[in-house]
Amino acid sequence: MADLSYPKTAGGTEASNASSSSLSWWLPGRDRMLGVSTIAAFIVIWEIIYRLGLMPVWAFPSPWKVVLAFQELIANGKLLTNTAASVGRQITGVLLAALVGIPAGLGLGASPSARAAFLPLCRLLYPIPGIAWIPLSILWFGVGFKSTVFVIFFSGVWSIMFNTMTGVQTLSGQYTDVARVYLASRSLYTMRILIPGSLPYIITGMRLTYGVGWRVIVGAEMISSITGLGFLIDDARWQLRPDIMVCGMITIAMIGWISENWFFDWVERRTIEQWGMKTT
C-alpha cells in the first residue's frame, strides 16, 4: 500500500525557512514593539478624550477608573465567577459545534448526494443570527446554561461545517485518485487523507466558531442568564458603571487573545506544522 500520509508541502520550504530564520532576530521584537506602541497610543488617546470632557464623564470612564474597577471585581470575586460561567458555556458550545460540524462537513464534502440533499436547508438556516434564537432557546431550555449553549452551538456549527466541507472538496484530485488506485479502505481514506488534508480548514472553522461564540454569548447572557460576562456588562449598565462594563469587555478581549495566540497556535504547531515537517 502506498504511503497515504499528510500531503507534502510545496517546494522551496527550506529556502523560505532559512530566509525567515535569518530575519527572526529582529522582526519579532520590532513587531512586538509596534503592537505595544499602538496599544499605548490608544490608551493615551482614551485618557485625552476623558480629560478634555469630549464624552460625558458618567458614561466614559478613564483608564485609571477601569483599573480600579478591575481591583474591585477581583476583590469581591465577581470577575472570576462570571468569567468562569462564560468560559464554561463557550467551551461547551464550541465543542458541541465541532462534534456535529466536523462529521457533517466531512460527509457533505465527500458526498455529492449529501450536498444536494442538505445544503439547501443549511443555506436557509445559516443566515439566521444566533441572537434571533434566544427567545426560542429560552422557551425550549429555560433561562441559564442550556439556552446559552444552544445559541453558541447553533451560531458556530456552520463555520466548522462549511470550512470542513471546503477542505474535503479541495482534496479531490491526485490524493483521492491514489487512494482509489491502491484500493484504500474507507476508514483508511478518512483517517489518512480526508481528516489530515482538511485539518487546516477545520482549525480555521474552529477559530471562526470560537470568535462567533464570544460575540453571541454576550447578547445571550444579557437576556437569558444571571451569571456570565454578558450579564456583568448588562448589570453594570443599570448601575451606571461604565468602568465595570469596560472591564467585562477587556476580559473578553484578553480571553480571546490568549486563545488565539496560545491555544490555536499550539494546535497548529502540534498538527499542521508538525505533520508538514515530517513529510518534507
N, C-alpha and C positions, 0 to 999 in steps of 0.2 A: 504494500500500500504506500502510495506517495505521501510525502510529508504534507499534512494539512494544517500546519501551524499558522500563526497570525501572519498576514501578508507583510512582505518586506517593505521597508521604506524606500523612497526613491533614491537614485544615485546622488552622489555629492554630499552625503551626510557628513563624512569625515572632514571634508574641506570646510563645511559650514560650522562644524563643532570647533575646528581649530581656529577659525576666524572669530567665533563668538567668545572662545576662551581667552584669546589674546586681548579682547576688549573688556572682559569681565572685571578686571581690576579697578576700572574707573566708572563704567556705566551704571552698575547697581548703586554705588554711592551717590553719583550725580542724580540719578532718577529719584533716589530716596530723598535727597535734599530738595529737589524740585517739588515733590509731593508735600513734604513738611512745610516748605515755604508757602505753598498755596493755601494749606490749611491755616497757617499762622496769619496770612493776609486776610483770609475770610473772617477769622476771629477779630482782627483789628478793625475791619470794616463794620462788623457787627457792633463792636464797642463804640465806634464813632457814631453810628446811627442812633444808638441808645443815648449817648451823651448830648448829641445835638437835638434830641427830642423830636426826631423826624417821625417817630411812631409813638402811639400812646404808651406811657410808662406802665400802666396797669395791664397792657396786652403784649408788651415787648420787653422781656427780661434782659438784663445784662448778662454777659458770660459768667461774671462772678456770682450772680444770684443763682444761676444754674448749677454752679459748683456747690454752693451752699445747699441747694435743693437735693443734690446727689447725696451729700452728707446726711441730710435729714432722712431721706428714703432708705439709706443703708442702715442708719441707726435704728429706725423703727421696724426694719425688716420687710417693708412693703416692696422694695425693689426686688429683692431676692424671691419673695413669694410670687409676685406677679410675673417675673421673668421665667421662673420655673414652670408656671402654668402655661405660658405662651409657648415655650420651647417644647414642652411635652406634647401639646396639641399639634405644633408644627411638625415635629418628627413623626408622630403617628400618621398625620395626614399625608405627608410626603412618602412614607414607607408604603402606605396603602395604595397610593397612586402608582408607585413603582411596581408593586406586586400585581396590579391589574394592567398598567400601561405597557410594561416591557413585554409580557407574553402576547398581549393584544397587538402590539406593534410588530413583533416577530411574525405573528400569524398573518396580519394584513400585508406585510411586506413580501412574504413568501408565497402567498396565495392570491392570484388574480380573482378567483371566485369570491374569496372573503372580502376583498376590496370592493367588488361590485355589490355585494350584499350589504355591507355595513358602513362603508364610507359615506353614503348619502345621509344616513342617520347621524353619524358622528359630526358631519359638517353642519347639520342643523342644530345640534346641541352645543357645539364648540363656541359659537359667538355669544351665548348667554353668559353674562358676567356672574361671577361667583356671588356677589352681593345680592343679586336677584333671587338666589336660592335660600337666603337666610330666613325669610318668613316661613317657607315651606319646611325647611330643616327644623325650625322651632316646633312646628306642628307635628312633625314626624318623630323627633327625638327629644323634644323639650329643651329648656334653657340649660346651657352648660357644655360639657366636654364633647358629647356626641354630635351635637348640631354644628359646633365649630369645626370639628374634624371632618365632618361630611362636606362642608363648604370648601375647606382646603383641598380635600381629595378631589372633588368634582372640578375645581378650578385648575388643578395641576395635572390631572391624568392625561390631558390632551397633549401637553408639551412632550411628555415622555413617549406617548404612543406614536405621535406623528414623527418625532425625531427618530425613534427606533425603526419605524416603517421606512423612512427615507434611507437610513443606514443599510437596511437589508436590500433595498432596491439598488443601491449603488454597488452591491456585490455581484449583481447579475453580470456574467461575463466569464472571464478566464477561471476564476476560482470555483464558481458553481459548475462550469463545464468540466474542470479537472475532477471534481467530486463525482460527477456522473460517469465519466470515463472509467474511473477506478472503482465504481460501484460502492461508494461510501454509504454506510447506513444513515438513516435519517437522524439518529441520535448523534453519530459522529459528525455529521454535516452541521447539525445545530450547535454542538459544543465546540467544534474546532474551526468553523467558518462563520456561521451566522452571528453568534454572540460576540466572539472576539473582533470580527470585522465591523460589527455595528457598535462596538463599545464607545468610540469617540462620540457618536451621535447619542447614545444612551446617556452618557455623562453630561453632554450638553443639555439634553432634556431634563435631567435631574437638576442641573443648575437653574434652568428656567423655572422649573416647578417650585424649587426652593424659594426663588425670588417672588414668584406669584403668590406663594403661600403667605409670605410676610405681608404682602400688600392686601391680601384678603382677610387675614386673621385679625388685623386691627379693626376693620369695619365689623367683622363678625362678633368680636368681643365687646365692642361698643353696644351692640344690640342684644346679644344672646348670652352674655356671661357676666358674672360678678367677680371674676378674677382675670388676670392677664394684663399685658401691657396696653392693649386697646382699651380695656376698662379703666386702667390707671390714667390714661390720657383723657378719656371722656369725663371721668370723675373730677379730674383737675380742672376741666373746663367749667364745670358747675361751681367749683370753688374759686374761680377766677385766679388760678395758679398757673400762669403760662410757663413759669420756671419748671414746674413738675411735668407739664406737657412736653417741654423740650427735653427733659431728662428721659422720658419714655421714648421719644424719637431717637435720641442719641444712643440709647441702649439697643434699640432695634438695628440701627446702623452698625454698631460695634459687633453685634452678634453676626450680622450678615458679612461684615468684613472678615471676621475670624473664620467663618465657614468657607468663604471663597478662597482666602489666602492660605488656610491651613488644611481644612478637611478635603475639599475638592481637588486642590493641587496635590495633596498627598495621595488621593485615589488615582489621579492621573499618573503620578510617578510610579505607583505600585502596579499599574496595569498597562496603560498605553505606552509610556516611555520605556518601561522595563521590557515589555514584550518586543517593542521595536528594536531595542538594543540587542536582544538575543538573536534576532533574525537578520541583523545587518552584517 
